[in-house]
Amino acid sequence: MPRRIYSEINFHITWHTKANMPLIKPEIESKLYQFLKQKILETPETFVHAIGGIENHIHLAVSIPPTIQPAEWIGQLKGASSHYINQLATNKSLEWQHGYGILSFGTKDLKWVVNYVLNQKEHHKSGKTYERLEKIEKEES
């Protein structure tokens, strides 16, 4: 019996590098983004709207089906992406901090969120970031 489900589940997701170190170097950035895009699209019924970030964190704008458990899925993305990048490097060059930030947003805000994700470098350089989209739970000491 075919599933008949309609959903618009859009998320903005962010996570940081270990200790907020500048580990996303220019030489790995495009490989990291391409890997994440490919990995996300391997999940049935997902869509990548944008991937962006700066040296110490990453942002995603995605749409997912209601069958996905976000915490588990994000954990898989983080683990697989650091593993992939570290296989390319001669030393362990990418580690992620524990945790992540996730916010849902309506489809009417999609263009704005995509723009924010794609222009991370400019937002951080000018100091015009949106706290809600940058927020992540702090690590315990």
Contacts in CASP RR format, 6 or more apart in sequence:
PFRMAT RR
TARGET T0000
AUTHOR 0000-0000-0000
METHOD contacts of the structure
MODEL  1
MPRRIYSEINFHITWHTKANMPLIKPEIESKLYQFLKQKILETPETFVHA
IGGIENHIHLAVSIPPTIQPAEWIGQLKGASSHYINQLATNKSLEWQHGY
GILSFGTKDLKWVVNYVLNQKEHHKSGKTYERLEKIEKEES
5 65 0 8 1.000
5 66 0 8 1.000
7 65 0 8 1.000
7 66 0 8 1.000
8 63 0 8 1.000
8 106 0 8 1.000
8 107 0 8 1.000
9 63 0 8 1.000
9 64 0 8 1.000
9 65 0 8 1.000
9 66 0 8 1.000
9 104 0 8 1.000
10 49 0 8 1.000
10 61 0 8 1.000
10 62 0 8 1.000
10 63 0 8 1.000
10 104 0 8 1.000
10 105 0 8 1.000
10 106 0 8 1.000
10 107 0 8 1.000
10 109 0 8 1.000
10 110 0 8 1.000
10 113 0 8 1.000
11 60 0 8 1.000
11 61 0 8 1.000
11 62 0 8 1.000
11 63 0 8 1.000
11 64 0 8 1.000
11 70 0 8 1.000
11 102 0 8 1.000
11 103 0 8 1.000
11 104 0 8 1.000
11 105 0 8 1.000
12 59 0 8 1.000
12 60 0 8 1.000
12 61 0 8 1.000
12 102 0 8 1.000
12 103 0 8 1.000
12 104 0 8 1.000
12 105 0 8 1.000
12 113 0 8 1.000
12 116 0 8 1.000
12 117 0 8 1.000
12 133 0 8 1.000
13 59 0 8 1.000
13 60 0 8 1.000
13 62 0 8 1.000
13 70 0 8 1.000
13 74 0 8 1.000
13 100 0 8 1.000
13 101 0 8 1.000
13 102 0 8 1.000
14 57 0 8 1.000
14 58 0 8 1.000
14 59 0 8 1.000
14 60 0 8 1.000
14 100 0 8 1.000
14 101 0 8 1.000
14 102 0 8 1.000
14 133 0 8 1.000
14 134 0 8 1.000
14 135 0 8 1.000
14 136 0 8 1.000
15 57 0 8 1.000
15 58 0 8 1.000
15 74 0 8 1.000
15 78 0 8 1.000
15 96 0 8 1.000
15 97 0 8 1.000
15 99 0 8 1.000
15 100 0 8 1.000
15 101 0 8 1.000
15 136 0 8 1.000
16 56 0 8 1.000
16 57 0 8 1.000
16 96 0 8 1.000
16 97 0 8 1.000
16 136 0 8 1.000
17 23 0 8 1.000
17 24 0 8 1.000
17 55 0 8 1.000
17 56 0 8 1.000
17 57 0 8 1.000
17 94 0 8 1.000
17 95 0 8 1.000
17 96 0 8 1.000
17 97 0 8 1.000
18 95 0 8 1.000
18 96 0 8 1.000
18 97 0 8 1.000
19 97 0 8 1.000
20 56 0 8 1.000
20 57 0 8 1.000
20 97 0 8 1.000
21 56 0 8 1.000
22 55 0 8 1.000
22 56 0 8 1.000
23 55 0 8 1.000
23 56 0 8 1.000
23 93 0 8 1.000
23 94 0 8 1.000
23 95 0 8 1.000
24 32 0 8 1.000
24 53 0 8 1.000
24 54 0 8 1.000
24 55 0 8 1.000
24 56 0 8 1.000
24 57 0 8 1.000
24 58 0 8 1.000
24 94 0 8 1.000
25 55 0 8 1.000
25 93 0 8 1.000
28 85 0 8 1.000
28 88 0 8 1.000
28 89 0 8 1.000
28 93 0 8 1.000
28 94 0 8 1.000
31 84 0 8 1.000
31 85 0 8 1.000
31 88 0 8 1.000
32 58 0 8 1.000
32 81 0 8 1.000
32 84 0 8 1.000
32 85 0 8 1.000
32 94 0 8 1.000
33 51 0 8 1.000
33 52 0 8 1.000
35 80 0 8 1.000
35 81 0 8 1.000
35 84 0 8 1.000
35 85 0 8 1.000
36 48 0 8 1.000
36 51 0 8 1.000
36 58 0 8 1.000
36 60 0 8 1.000
36 77 0 8 1.000
36 81 0 8 1.000
37 48 0 8 1.000
37 51 0 8 1.000
39 76 0 8 1.000
39 77 0 8 1.000
39 80 0 8 1.000
39 81 0 8 1.000
40 46 0 8 1.000
40 48 0 8 1.000
40 60 0 8 1.000
40 62 0 8 1.000
40 77 0 8 1.000
41 47 0 8 1.000
41 48 0 8 1.000
43 64 0 8 1.000
43 68 0 8 1.000
43 73 0 8 1.000
44 65 0 8 1.000
45 64 0 8 1.000
45 65 0 8 1.000
45 67 0 8 1.000
46 62 0 8 1.000
46 63 0 8 1.000
46 64 0 8 1.000
46 65 0 8 1.000
46 68 0 8 1.000
47 62 0 8 1.000
47 63 0 8 1.000
48 60 0 8 1.000
48 61 0 8 1.000
48 62 0 8 1.000
49 61 0 8 1.000
49 62 0 8 1.000
49 63 0 8 1.000
49 110 0 8 1.000
49 113 0 8 1.000
49 114 0 8 1.000
49 117 0 8 1.000
50 59 0 8 1.000
50 60 0 8 1.000
50 61 0 8 1.000
50 113 0 8 1.000
50 114 0 8 1.000
50 117 0 8 1.000
50 118 0 8 1.000
51 58 0 8 1.000
51 59 0 8 1.000
51 60 0 8 1.000
51 61 0 8 1.000
51 117 0 8 1.000
52 58 0 8 1.000
52 59 0 8 1.000
52 60 0 8 1.000
52 117 0 8 1.000
52 118 0 8 1.000
52 120 0 8 1.000
53 59 0 8 1.000
53 117 0 8 1.000
53 120 0 8 1.000
53 121 0 8 1.000
54 120 0 8 1.000
54 121 0 8 1.000
54 124 0 8 1.000
57 134 0 8 1.000
57 136 0 8 1.000
59 116 0 8 1.000
59 117 0 8 1.000
59 120 0 8 1.000
59 133 0 8 1.000
60 117 0 8 1.000
61 110 0 8 1.000
61 113 0 8 1.000
61 114 0 8 1.000
61 117 0 8 1.000
64 70 0 8 1.000
64 73 0 8 1.000
70 102 0 8 1.000
74 100 0 8 1.000
74 102 0 8 1.000
75 100 0 8 1.000
78 96 0 8 1.000
78 100 0 8 1.000
79 96 0 8 1.000
81 94 0 8 1.000
81 96 0 8 1.000
82 94 0 8 1.000
82 95 0 8 1.000
82 96 0 8 1.000
85 93 0 8 1.000
85 94 0 8 1.000
86 92 0 8 1.000
86 93 0 8 1.000
86 94 0 8 1.000
97 136 0 8 1.000
97 139 0 8 1.000
98 139 0 8 1.000
99 136 0 8 1.000
99 137 0 8 1.000
99 139 0 8 1.000
100 136 0 8 1.000
101 135 0 8 1.000
101 136 0 8 1.000
101 137 0 8 1.000
103 132 0 8 1.000
103 133 0 8 1.000
105 113 0 8 1.000
113 133 0 8 1.000
116 123 0 8 1.000
116 130 0 8 1.000
116 133 0 8 1.000
123 129 0 8 1.000
123 130 0 8 1.000
END
